[in-house]
Amino acid sequence: MAKTPFHPWHDVLRLRADIRSEQLSQKQFAADLYEVMLGKTAAGSVYHDPKEFFALTYPTTKLRDLARDVRGRLAGQSEKAVRQLHMTFGGGKTHSLITLVHLCRDPGHLPDIPAVAQFKAHCEIPLTQARIAAVVIDRLEAEMGMEVRDPEGNLARLKMPWSVLAWQLAGAEGMKVLKASGEERSHVPATNVLEELLERARQTVPAVLILFDEVLWYVRTMADHGPAWVGRMSDF
């Protein structure tokens, strides 16, 4: 029998030590948008550092298309301001959102690696820096709220989703846009108030990117406290 030009896979590549020792923790591959935004680095996580994240991210066509379309909107070249990701559980929705965070937070200092080069080439023009706010609803506890950081890194614990949004976009000044006293408000802010909030956020950056994750979880939870919350969240 003629000798084939192919080699067994275990002769071609070397498995990671933690895989060979059966010590690999699945937790480090669990995407957590909230921890990325908060700056908390879980032990062994691959999602926080852009270089490590993109080194392990395969730029699929759909993921590159999403980055291109969002880039177009942030650069003022698209009128489509809202995009919904429809994926099954484990389909990569949170991974996609984290991709947008890393691409848009500081595009001028992205790592020089092949995956990033593919995203940049697909977007066709330079990426636009954006002020990013992520409302990760399954971390928004109904009684205790959640911790979020403002653009300067200051922490606050807030309970209303619009407060979480305002603090991330403009800190204490953003909270005053929602309510003159700077305290939280329980009712949904009107369109003109949200527009003022977005303009305040854009005073120092050219664009704003807002990410929502697990919204229905919060609606179901708050509906147990009062049916009016279903309407409030729909309006928001």
ChimeraX commands (.cxc) that place a marker at each C-alpha (Angstrom):
marker #1 position 0.00,0.00,0.00 radius 0.5
marker #1 position 1.33,3.41,-0.99 radius 0.5
marker #1 position 2.23,5.71,1.87 radius 0.5
marker #1 position -0.27,8.57,2.24 radius 0.5
marker #1 position 0.87,12.21,2.55 radius 0.5
marker #1 position -1.36,12.71,5.58 radius 0.5
marker #1 position -0.36,12.51,9.23 radius 0.5
marker #1 position -2.41,11.75,12.37 radius 0.5
marker #1 position -3.77,14.94,13.93 radius 0.5
marker #1 position -1.87,14.33,17.19 radius 0.5
marker #1 position 1.37,14.44,15.18 radius 0.5
marker #1 position 0.39,17.77,13.59 radius 0.5
marker #1 position -0.72,19.77,16.61 radius 0.5
marker #1 position -0.06,19.83,20.32 radius 0.5
marker #1 position -3.03,19.96,22.70 radius 0.5
marker #1 position -3.08,22.52,25.49 radius 0.5
marker #1 position -1.64,21.27,28.74 radius 0.5
marker #1 position -4.93,21.73,30.60 radius 0.5
marker #1 position -6.74,19.60,28.01 radius 0.5
marker #1 position -4.12,16.87,28.17 radius 0.5
marker #1 position -4.32,16.86,31.97 radius 0.5
marker #1 position -8.15,17.01,31.89 radius 0.5
marker #1 position -8.04,20.18,34.00 radius 0.5
marker #1 position -9.69,22.50,31.46 radius 0.5
marker #1 position -12.39,24.64,33.10 radius 0.5
marker #1 position -15.43,25.34,30.96 radius 0.5
marker #1 position -16.05,28.54,32.96 radius 0.5
marker #1 position -13.31,30.41,31.11 radius 0.5
marker #1 position -15.29,30.00,27.88 radius 0.5
marker #1 position -18.58,31.27,29.34 radius 0.5
marker #1 position -19.19,34.68,27.75 radius 0.5
marker #1 position -20.15,37.34,30.31 radius 0.5
marker #1 position -20.82,40.78,28.86 radius 0.5
marker #1 position -21.45,42.24,32.32 radius 0.5
marker #1 position -18.02,41.30,33.64 radius 0.5
marker #1 position -16.34,42.59,30.49 radius 0.5
marker #1 position -18.05,45.97,30.88 radius 0.5
marker #1 position -17.37,46.12,34.61 radius 0.5
marker #1 position -13.72,45.30,34.06 radius 0.5
marker #1 position -13.79,42.24,36.29 radius 0.5
marker #1 position -11.35,39.63,35.02 radius 0.5
marker #1 position -12.46,36.14,35.94 radius 0.5
marker #1 position -9.63,33.67,36.44 radius 0.5
marker #1 position -8.65,32.16,33.10 radius 0.5
marker #1 position -11.34,34.03,31.15 radius 0.5
marker #1 position -10.62,34.62,27.47 radius 0.5
marker #1 position -13.14,37.45,27.00 radius 0.5
marker #1 position -11.61,40.45,28.75 radius 0.5
marker #1 position -8.33,41.02,26.94 radius 0.5
marker #1 position -8.85,42.00,23.26 radius 0.5
marker #1 position -5.70,40.23,22.11 radius 0.5
marker #1 position -6.62,36.93,23.72 radius 0.5
marker #1 position -10.27,37.31,22.75 radius 0.5
marker #1 position -9.61,37.88,19.04 radius 0.5
marker #1 position -6.89,35.22,18.98 radius 0.5
marker #1 position -9.60,32.69,19.89 radius 0.5
marker #1 position -12.44,34.24,17.85 radius 0.5
marker #1 position -13.17,32.96,14.37 radius 0.5
marker #1 position -14.52,35.88,12.26 radius 0.5
marker #1 position -17.48,34.17,10.61 radius 0.5
marker #1 position -19.19,35.90,7.72 radius 0.5
marker #1 position -22.22,36.79,9.86 radius 0.5
marker #1 position -20.07,38.16,12.67 radius 0.5
marker #1 position -18.07,40.29,10.22 radius 0.5
marker #1 position -21.32,41.47,8.62 radius 0.5
marker #1 position -22.63,42.53,12.03 radius 0.5
marker #1 position -19.44,44.48,12.76 radius 0.5
marker #1 position -19.60,46.14,9.33 radius 0.5
marker #1 position -23.26,47.12,9.72 radius 0.5
marker #1 position -22.78,48.51,13.22 radius 0.5
marker #1 position -19.68,50.40,12.08 radius 0.5
marker #1 position -21.72,51.92,9.26 radius 0.5
marker #1 position -24.34,53.17,11.69 radius 0.5
marker #1 position -21.77,54.57,14.13 radius 0.5
marker #1 position -20.08,56.40,11.25 radius 0.5
marker #1 position -23.41,57.97,10.20 radius 0.5
marker #1 position -23.65,55.95,6.99 radius 0.5
marker #1 position -26.78,53.97,7.87 radius 0.5
marker #1 position -30.27,54.87,9.04 radius 0.5
marker #1 position -30.82,51.48,10.68 radius 0.5
marker #1 position -30.26,52.21,14.35 radius 0.5
marker #1 position -31.65,49.03,15.97 radius 0.5
marker #1 position -30.45,45.50,15.33 radius 0.5
marker #1 position -31.84,42.37,16.95 radius 0.5
marker #1 position -29.84,39.16,17.27 radius 0.5
marker #1 position -32.04,36.08,16.99 radius 0.5
marker #1 position -30.09,33.06,18.18 radius 0.5
marker #1 position -30.81,29.93,20.17 radius 0.5
marker #1 position -29.26,29.47,23.59 radius 0.5
marker #1 position -25.52,29.01,23.11 radius 0.5
marker #1 position -25.66,30.40,19.57 radius 0.5
marker #1 position -23.06,33.11,20.18 radius 0.5
marker #1 position -25.21,36.18,20.89 radius 0.5
marker #1 position -23.23,37.35,23.91 radius 0.5
marker #1 position -19.96,36.54,22.12 radius 0.5
marker #1 position -21.12,38.79,19.27 radius 0.5
marker #1 position -21.91,41.63,21.67 radius 0.5
marker #1 position -18.49,41.35,23.30 radius 0.5
marker #1 position -16.93,41.45,19.82 radius 0.5
marker #1 position -18.63,44.81,19.23 radius 0.5
marker #1 position -17.39,46.10,22.60 radius 0.5
marker #1 position -13.77,45.33,21.79 radius 0.5
marker #1 position -14.00,46.63,18.22 radius 0.5
marker #1 position -15.66,49.93,19.15 radius 0.5
marker #1 position -14.31,50.80,22.58 radius 0.5
marker #1 position -10.79,51.75,21.46 radius 0.5
marker #1 position -10.36,50.86,17.77 radius 0.5
marker #1 position -7.07,52.73,17.53 radius 0.5
marker #1 position -5.35,50.27,19.86 radius 0.5
marker #1 position -6.66,46.91,18.67 radius 0.5
marker #1 position -4.11,44.08,18.60 radius 0.5
marker #1 position -2.32,43.43,15.32 radius 0.5
marker #1 position -3.50,39.86,14.75 radius 0.5
marker #1 position -5.19,38.12,11.77 radius 0.5
marker #1 position -8.75,38.07,13.18 radius 0.5
marker #1 position -8.73,41.83,13.79 radius 0.5
marker #1 position -7.33,42.40,10.30 radius 0.5
marker #1 position -10.24,40.43,8.85 radius 0.5
marker #1 position -12.78,42.55,10.74 radius 0.5
marker #1 position -11.11,45.77,9.61 radius 0.5
marker #1 position -10.94,44.64,5.98 radius 0.5
marker #1 position -14.60,43.65,5.99 radius 0.5
marker #1 position -15.64,47.01,7.47 radius 0.5
marker #1 position -13.82,48.70,4.55 radius 0.5
marker #1 position -13.20,51.99,6.38 radius 0.5
marker #1 position -11.65,52.65,9.82 radius 0.5
marker #1 position -13.71,51.63,12.83 radius 0.5
marker #1 position -15.47,54.39,14.75 radius 0.5
marker #1 position -14.86,54.83,18.47 radius 0.5
marker #1 position -18.07,54.76,20.49 radius 0.5
marker #1 position -19.20,55.39,24.03 radius 0.5
marker #1 position -20.61,52.00,24.99 radius 0.5
marker #1 position -23.36,51.17,27.47 radius 0.5
marker #1 position -24.44,47.59,28.10 radius 0.5
marker #1 position -27.64,46.88,30.02 radius 0.5
marker #1 position -27.20,43.23,30.96 radius 0.5
marker #1 position -30.67,42.67,32.29 radius 0.5
marker #1 position -30.18,39.26,33.95 radius 0.5
marker #1 position -27.70,40.99,36.30 radius 0.5
marker #1 position -30.21,43.73,37.20 radius 0.5
marker #1 position -31.58,42.41,40.49 radius 0.5
marker #1 position -35.09,43.72,41.20 radius 0.5
marker #1 position -34.40,44.68,44.83 radius 0.5
marker #1 position -30.63,45.27,44.91 radius 0.5
marker #1 position -29.98,46.62,41.41 radius 0.5
marker #1 position -26.55,46.21,39.79 radius 0.5
marker #1 position -23.13,47.84,39.78 radius 0.5
marker #1 position -22.09,49.79,36.69 radius 0.5
marker #1 position -19.19,52.08,35.78 radius 0.5
marker #1 position -19.37,55.57,34.32 radius 0.5
marker #1 position -16.93,56.73,31.58 radius 0.5
marker #1 position -14.36,57.67,34.25 radius 0.5
marker #1 position -14.59,54.27,35.93 radius 0.5
marker #1 position -16.66,55.32,38.96 radius 0.5
marker #1 position -18.97,52.63,40.33 radius 0.5
marker #1 position -22.64,53.07,41.23 radius 0.5
marker #1 position -25.35,50.60,42.19 radius 0.5
marker #1 position -28.60,51.36,40.34 radius 0.5
marker #1 position -31.98,49.66,40.01 radius 0.5
marker #1 position -33.74,51.12,36.96 radius 0.5
marker #1 position -32.59,50.07,33.45 radius 0.5
marker #1 position -32.63,53.70,32.24 radius 0.5
marker #1 position -30.44,54.66,35.22 radius 0.5
marker #1 position -27.98,51.91,34.30 radius 0.5
marker #1 position -27.92,53.35,30.78 radius 0.5
marker #1 position -27.51,56.97,31.89 radius 0.5
marker #1 position -24.66,56.27,34.33 radius 0.5
marker #1 position -22.63,54.38,31.73 radius 0.5
marker #1 position -23.14,57.06,29.09 radius 0.5
marker #1 position -22.56,60.21,31.13 radius 0.5
marker #1 position -22.13,59.40,34.82 radius 0.5
marker #1 position -23.63,61.80,37.37 radius 0.5
marker #1 position -24.43,64.32,34.63 radius 0.5
marker #1 position -26.39,61.64,32.81 radius 0.5
marker #1 position -28.40,60.92,35.95 radius 0.5
marker #1 position -29.24,64.63,36.20 radius 0.5
marker #1 position -30.56,64.52,32.65 radius 0.5
marker #1 position -33.08,61.92,33.83 radius 0.5
marker #1 position -33.88,63.77,37.05 radius 0.5
marker #1 position -32.62,67.18,38.21 radius 0.5
marker #1 position -31.69,65.87,41.66 radius 0.5
marker #1 position -29.53,63.12,40.17 radius 0.5
marker #1 position -31.57,60.47,41.96 radius 0.5
marker #1 position -33.20,57.54,40.24 radius 0.5
marker #1 position -36.63,57.90,38.70 radius 0.5
marker #1 position -39.17,55.06,38.65 radius 0.5
marker #1 position -41.01,56.03,35.45 radius 0.5
marker #1 position -39.79,55.71,31.89 radius 0.5
marker #1 position -37.99,58.78,30.46 radius 0.5
marker #1 position -39.60,60.32,27.38 radius 0.5
marker #1 position -37.95,60.48,23.96 radius 0.5
marker #1 position -36.68,64.04,24.36 radius 0.5
marker #1 position -34.96,63.14,27.64 radius 0.5
marker #1 position -33.23,60.13,26.09 radius 0.5
marker #1 position -32.17,62.28,23.13 radius 0.5
marker #1 position -30.59,64.78,25.52 radius 0.5
marker #1 position -28.81,61.91,27.27 radius 0.5
marker #1 position -27.38,60.64,23.99 radius 0.5
marker #1 position -26.21,64.13,23.02 radius 0.5
marker #1 position -24.52,64.50,26.40 radius 0.5
marker #1 position -22.67,61.21,25.81 radius 0.5
marker #1 position -21.53,62.35,22.36 radius 0.5
marker #1 position -19.81,65.47,23.65 radius 0.5
marker #1 position -16.55,63.55,24.03 radius 0.5
marker #1 position -16.93,60.66,21.55 radius 0.5
marker #1 position -18.35,60.63,18.00 radius 0.5
marker #1 position -20.91,57.85,18.51 radius 0.5
marker #1 position -22.88,55.84,21.05 radius 0.5
marker #1 position -23.37,52.07,21.09 radius 0.5
marker #1 position -26.03,50.63,23.40 radius 0.5
marker #1 position -26.26,46.88,24.00 radius 0.5
marker #1 position -29.17,45.09,25.66 radius 0.5
marker #1 position -28.97,41.47,26.79 radius 0.5
marker #1 position -31.63,39.20,28.35 radius 0.5
marker #1 position -34.38,41.83,28.37 radius 0.5
marker #1 position -37.25,39.36,28.70 radius 0.5
marker #1 position -35.77,37.98,31.91 radius 0.5
marker #1 position -36.21,41.38,33.59 radius 0.5
marker #1 position -39.72,41.87,32.18 radius 0.5
marker #1 position -40.84,38.52,33.59 radius 0.5
marker #1 position -39.29,39.33,36.97 radius 0.5
marker #1 position -40.77,42.82,37.23 radius 0.5
marker #1 position -44.19,41.65,36.01 radius 0.5
marker #1 position -44.39,39.62,39.23 radius 0.5
marker #1 position -44.03,42.90,41.15 radius 0.5
marker #1 position -46.71,44.64,39.08 radius 0.5
marker #1 position -48.31,44.10,35.64 radius 0.5
marker #1 position -47.66,47.75,34.75 radius 0.5
marker #1 position -44.00,46.89,34.28 radius 0.5
marker #1 position -44.76,45.07,31.05 radius 0.5
marker #1 position -46.02,48.31,29.54 radius 0.5
marker #1 position -43.16,50.36,31.02 radius 0.5
marker #1 position -40.51,48.13,29.52 radius 0.5
marker #1 position -42.34,48.07,26.18 radius 0.5
marker #1 position -42.32,51.88,26.14 radius 0.5
marker #1 position -38.67,52.02,27.15 radius 0.5
marker link #1:1,2 radius 0.2
marker link #1:2,3 radius 0.2
marker link #1:3,4 radius 0.2
marker link #1:4,5 radius 0.2
marker link #1:5,6 radius 0.2
marker link #1:6,7 radius 0.2
marker link #1:7,8 radius 0.2
marker link #1:8,9 radius 0.2
marker link #1:9,10 radius 0.2
marker link #1:10,11 radius 0.2
marker link #1:11,12 radius 0.2
marker link #1:12,13 radius 0.2
marker link #1:13,14 radius 0.2
marker link #1:14,15 radius 0.2
marker link #1:15,16 radius 0.2
marker link #1:16,17 radius 0.2
marker link #1:17,18 radius 0.2
marker link #1:18,19 radius 0.2
marker link #1:19,20 radius 0.2
marker link #1:20,21 radius 0.2
marker link #1:21,22 radius 0.2
marker link #1:22,23 radius 0.2
marker link #1:23,24 radius 0.2
marker link #1:24,25 radius 0.2
marker link #1:25,26 radius 0.2
marker link #1:26,27 radius 0.2
marker link #1:27,28 radius 0.2
marker link #1:28,29 radius 0.2
marker link #1:29,30 radius 0.2
marker link #1:30,31 radius 0.2
marker link #1:31,32 radius 0.2
marker link #1:32,33 radius 0.2
marker link #1:33,34 radius 0.2
marker link #1:34,35 radius 0.2
marker link #1:35,36 radius 0.2
marker link #1:36,37 radius 0.2
marker link #1:37,38 radius 0.2
marker link #1:38,39 radius 0.2
marker link #1:39,40 radius 0.2
marker link #1:40,41 radius 0.2
marker link #1:41,42 radius 0.2
marker link #1:42,43 radius 0.2
marker link #1:43,44 radius 0.2
marker link #1:44,45 radius 0.2
marker link #1:45,46 radius 0.2
marker link #1:46,47 radius 0.2
marker link #1:47,48 radius 0.2
marker link #1:48,49 radius 0.2
marker link #1:49,50 radius 0.2
marker link #1:50,51 radius 0.2
marker link #1:51,52 radius 0.2
marker link #1:52,53 radius 0.2
marker link #1:53,54 radius 0.2
marker link #1:54,55 radius 0.2
marker link #1:55,56 radius 0.2
marker link #1:56,57 radius 0.2
marker link #1:57,58 radius 0.2
marker link #1:58,59 radius 0.2
marker link #1:59,60 radius 0.2
marker link #1:60,61 radius 0.2
marker link #1:61,62 radius 0.2
marker link #1:62,63 radius 0.2
marker link #1:63,64 radius 0.2
marker link #1:64,65 radius 0.2
marker link #1:65,66 radius 0.2
marker link #1:66,67 radius 0.2
marker link #1:67,68 radius 0.2
marker link #1:68,69 radius 0.2
marker link #1:69,70 radius 0.2
marker link #1:70,71 radius 0.2
marker link #1:71,72 radius 0.2
marker link #1:72,73 radius 0.2
marker link #1:73,74 radius 0.2
marker link #1:74,75 radius 0.2
marker link #1:75,76 radius 0.2
marker link #1:76,77 radius 0.2
marker link #1:77,78 radius 0.2
marker link #1:78,79 radius 0.2
marker link #1:79,80 radius 0.2
marker link #1:80,81 radius 0.2
marker link #1:81,82 radius 0.2
marker link #1:82,83 radius 0.2
marker link #1:83,84 radius 0.2
marker link #1:84,85 radius 0.2
marker link #1:85,86 radius 0.2
marker link #1:86,87 radius 0.2
marker link #1:87,88 radius 0.2
marker link #1:88,89 radius 0.2
marker link #1:89,90 radius 0.2
marker link #1:90,91 radius 0.2
marker link #1:91,92 radius 0.2
marker link #1:92,93 radius 0.2
marker link #1:93,94 radius 0.2
marker link #1:94,95 radius 0.2
marker link #1:95,96 radius 0.2
marker link #1:96,97 radius 0.2
marker link #1:97,98 radius 0.2
marker link #1:98,99 radius 0.2
marker link #1:99,100 radius 0.2
marker link #1:100,101 radius 0.2
marker link #1:101,102 radius 0.2
marker link #1:102,103 radius 0.2
marker link #1:103,104 radius 0.2
marker link #1:104,105 radius 0.2
marker link #1:105,106 radius 0.2
marker link #1:106,107 radius 0.2
marker link #1:107,108 radius 0.2
marker link #1:108,109 radius 0.2
marker link #1:109,110 radius 0.2
marker link #1:110,111 radius 0.2
marker link #1:111,112 radius 0.2
marker link #1:112,113 radius 0.2
marker link #1:113,114 radius 0.2
marker link #1:114,115 radius 0.2
marker link #1:115,116 radius 0.2
marker link #1:116,117 radius 0.2
marker link #1:117,118 radius 0.2
marker link #1:118,119 radius 0.2
marker link #1:119,120 radius 0.2
marker link #1:120,121 radius 0.2
marker link #1:121,122 radius 0.2
marker link #1:122,123 radius 0.2
marker link #1:123,124 radius 0.2
marker link #1:124,125 radius 0.2
marker link #1:125,126 radius 0.2
marker link #1:126,127 radius 0.2
marker link #1:127,128 radius 0.2
marker link #1:128,129 radius 0.2
marker link #1:129,130 radius 0.2
marker link #1:130,131 radius 0.2
marker link #1:131,132 radius 0.2
marker link #1:132,133 radius 0.2
marker link #1:133,134 radius 0.2
marker link #1:134,135 radius 0.2
marker link #1:135,136 radius 0.2
marker link #1:136,137 radius 0.2
marker link #1:137,138 radius 0.2
marker link #1:138,139 radius 0.2
marker link #1:139,140 radius 0.2
marker link #1:140,141 radius 0.2
marker link #1:141,142 radius 0.2
marker link #1:142,143 radius 0.2
marker link #1:143,144 radius 0.2
marker link #1:144,145 radius 0.2
marker link #1:145,146 radius 0.2
marker link #1:146,147 radius 0.2
marker link #1:147,148 radius 0.2
marker link #1:148,149 radius 0.2
marker link #1:149,150 radius 0.2
marker link #1:150,151 radius 0.2
marker link #1:151,152 radius 0.2
marker link #1:152,153 radius 0.2
marker link #1:153,154 radius 0.2
marker link #1:154,155 radius 0.2
marker link #1:155,156 radius 0.2
marker link #1:156,157 radius 0.2
marker link #1:157,158 radius 0.2
marker link #1:158,159 radius 0.2
marker link #1:159,160 radius 0.2
marker link #1:160,161 radius 0.2
marker link #1:161,162 radius 0.2
marker link #1:162,163 radius 0.2
marker link #1:163,164 radius 0.2
marker link #1:164,165 radius 0.2
marker link #1:165,166 radius 0.2
marker link #1:166,167 radius 0.2
marker link #1:167,168 radius 0.2
marker link #1:168,169 radius 0.2
marker link #1:169,170 radius 0.2
marker link #1:170,171 radius 0.2
marker link #1:171,172 radius 0.2
marker link #1:172,173 radius 0.2
marker link #1:173,174 radius 0.2
marker link #1:174,175 radius 0.2
marker link #1:175,176 radius 0.2
marker link #1:176,177 radius 0.2
marker link #1:177,178 radius 0.2
marker link #1:178,179 radius 0.2
marker link #1:179,180 radius 0.2
marker link #1:180,181 radius 0.2
marker link #1:181,182 radius 0.2
marker link #1:182,183 radius 0.2
marker link #1:183,184 radius 0.2
marker link #1:184,185 radius 0.2
marker link #1:185,186 radius 0.2
marker link #1:186,187 radius 0.2
marker link #1:187,188 radius 0.2
marker link #1:188,189 radius 0.2
marker link #1:189,190 radius 0.2
marker link #1:190,191 radius 0.2
marker link #1:191,192 radius 0.2
marker link #1:192,193 radius 0.2
marker link #1:193,194 radius 0.2
marker link #1:194,195 radius 0.2
marker link #1:195,196 radius 0.2
marker link #1:196,197 radius 0.2
marker link #1:197,198 radius 0.2
marker link #1:198,199 radius 0.2
marker link #1:199,200 radius 0.2
marker link #1:200,201 radius 0.2
marker link #1:201,202 radius 0.2
marker link #1:202,203 radius 0.2
marker link #1:203,204 radius 0.2
marker link #1:204,205 radius 0.2
marker link #1:205,206 radius 0.2
marker link #1:206,207 radius 0.2
marker link #1:207,208 radius 0.2
marker link #1:208,209 radius 0.2
marker link #1:209,210 radius 0.2
marker link #1:210,211 radius 0.2
marker link #1:211,212 radius 0.2
marker link #1:212,213 radius 0.2
marker link #1:213,214 radius 0.2
marker link #1:214,215 radius 0.2
marker link #1:215,216 radius 0.2
marker link #1:216,217 radius 0.2
marker link #1:217,218 radius 0.2
marker link #1:218,219 radius 0.2
marker link #1:219,220 radius 0.2
marker link #1:220,221 radius 0.2
marker link #1:221,222 radius 0.2
marker link #1:222,223 radius 0.2
marker link #1:223,224 radius 0.2
marker link #1:224,225 radius 0.2
marker link #1:225,226 radius 0.2
marker link #1:226,227 radius 0.2
marker link #1:227,228 radius 0.2
marker link #1:228,229 radius 0.2
marker link #1:229,230 radius 0.2
marker link #1:230,231 radius 0.2
marker link #1:231,232 radius 0.2
marker link #1:232,233 radius 0.2
marker link #1:233,234 radius 0.2
marker link #1:234,235 radius 0.2
marker link #1:235,236 radius 0.2
view
